């Protein structure tokens, strides 16, 4: 699940200062983890803590973990509406189609037994906040793509499944690099992220390709690199560098349960 965190950390300094090139320092000293990483850990913890009970009360646990992590990291650059959600005592879904649902969902693929369960678990951890049809769709498409990659499907298989069930992926890379603009919705982020994975040659190239098209860089990279990790594996050097940007709490949690 660290792939999403890698994308978040590297993309953190590009979100509002897009760079339209693959030629850049991968881990700049000013990089940092954001809400993408924090909420990915929250979702993972909700899944881990309910796994032995066949994910009973997963939605309730997801809310509990998100609120817990939100309090631990109150300044992690949350979107405005989700920030309000985190401050509620009993938060309710708010019809969001924001890409926050997709950025945090990748752990689902590592806990699910089959594609049907991927969809079920994805919806459970998503609809507690992002219950708009596009929010649920974006998260599910991401989780499914990660699961397909994790279970050895080819890029062509992944592309066909996503196009048949979720999004048109007929983009042109150079056109995206020149014209793609910032968007915070699933429909403006998830298909582009999946496309960047599909045209990549390895994990690092997926990361650089995703950065190079601009947009909501940390979230777009969190999504594409979650799929890339499942497909290519995570290079040891990139893993170790990423961990240096996490605090002791998150590093310890990762090393104990998710490495």
Protein Blocks (a to p, Z undefined) as FASTA:
>chain_A
ZZmmmmmmmmmmmmmmccfbfbdcfbafkbccdfklmmmmmmmmmmmmmmmnoopaklmm
mmmmmmmmmmmmmmgopafklmmmmmpmbdcdehiabfklmmmmmmmmmmpmbfklmmmm
mmmmmmmmmmcfklmmmmmmmmmmmmmmmnopafklmmmmmmmmmpccbbcfklmmmmpc
cdfbfklmmmmmmmmmmmpmbfklmmmmmmmngpjlklmmmmmmmmmmmmnopafklmmm
mmmmpcfklmmmmmmmmZZ
